[in-house]
Amino acid sequence: MLPDLSEEDLRLRYLDWCSAQVARRFLELSHDEVWLRSHFAASLPARPDPEKSHSRGPATVVERIPGSGYLELVRKTALVLARELDLPGFEEWKQSYLEDPDSFKRDMLTG
């Protein structure tokens, strides 16, 4: 049975789940595939204009990670991967999670 979860708790679980998906995808890539995505990511603007951004869900979370240099490249590469994965937005994820939370447990970092 699912305990009563606040909206904040659900958002934290959503971010956990999205982070696990991006991390899993990073680990699945060969060195060449990581390089290609990083090379593409390096050409992205440092901070997308939120008014012009067409990203949704987790991609907007990744866009807000602070950093420079190497961390900025990792942030951009994570953004590329999040977009490739086409992860659901929070509301869509929340509905699926509330219907069957057990199906998400293996894909979350904190269980």
N, C-alpha and C positions, 0 to 999 in steps of 0.2 A: 504494500500500500504506500502511496506517495504522501509524504508529510506535507503539511501546508507550507508552501514556498512563497516567499515574497517575490515581487517583480524583480527586485535587485538580485535575489538568489538565483532566479531563473536566468537573468542576464549573465551572471557569473558562470553558471553552468554552460550557457551558450558560448561564451568566450572560451571556456575550457575546451569544449567540444571542437570549436573552430580551430583553436590552436593545435589540438591533437591532429586534426585533419591536415593542416599545413605542415606540421612537423613530420607526419608520416610520409607525405608527398616528397618533402625534402630528402628523406632517407631512401626513398625509392629511386631517386634520380641518379644516373651515372655522373661522373665528374664532368663529362662533356655537356650533359644536359643542364647541370647546375651552371656551368660557365655560360652556356647560351642564354639562359634566363637572366643571369646576372649581367651579361653584356647588354641585353635588351633593357633590363631594369635601370642600368646606369644612364640610359638615354632619357629616362622619365624625368619630369621636372621634380625639383627637390620637395615641394609641397604642392599637391594639386589644389586648384582653386575649388573650394567647396561648392561654389555657385555653379561651376561648370562640370563638376564630377558626376558621372553617371554610375558610379559604383554603388553597391548596396550591401547591406549587412556587414559581414566581417571585413570586407575590403576597407570600409571606412574606419574600422577600428585599427587596422594595420597602418593606415595613412597617418594616424595620430601618434605613432611610436616616435619618441624623440631620438635624436642621434645624429652623428655626422661621420664622414669617412666610411670606414668599414661597416659600422652599425647602420649607416644610412643605406648602403648597398644591400645589406641583409634585409632591412625593412622593405626596400623596394622589391627585392626578389620575393619576399614573403607576400607582398601585394600581388605580384604577377601570379604566384601559385594560387593564392586565394581566388583570384579572378578565373584562373584555369579550372579550378575545382567547382566553380559556380555554386558555392555553398548557399544554402537558403538564408533568407533574411530572418531576423529574430522572430517575428510573429509566426511565420511558417514553421520554423524550427520548434517554437514553443508549443504550437498545437500538436505537432507530431510527438514531442517529448511528453506532454501531459497525457496523451493517449497510450503511450507505451514506453515509459522511462527505462525499463530494463534493456530495451534494444539499443540504448545509447551508452550503457555503462562501459562496455568494452572499448568504446571509442573516446572515452574521456580520460584525462590525465589524473584527475583526483578521485575517480570512481564514485 
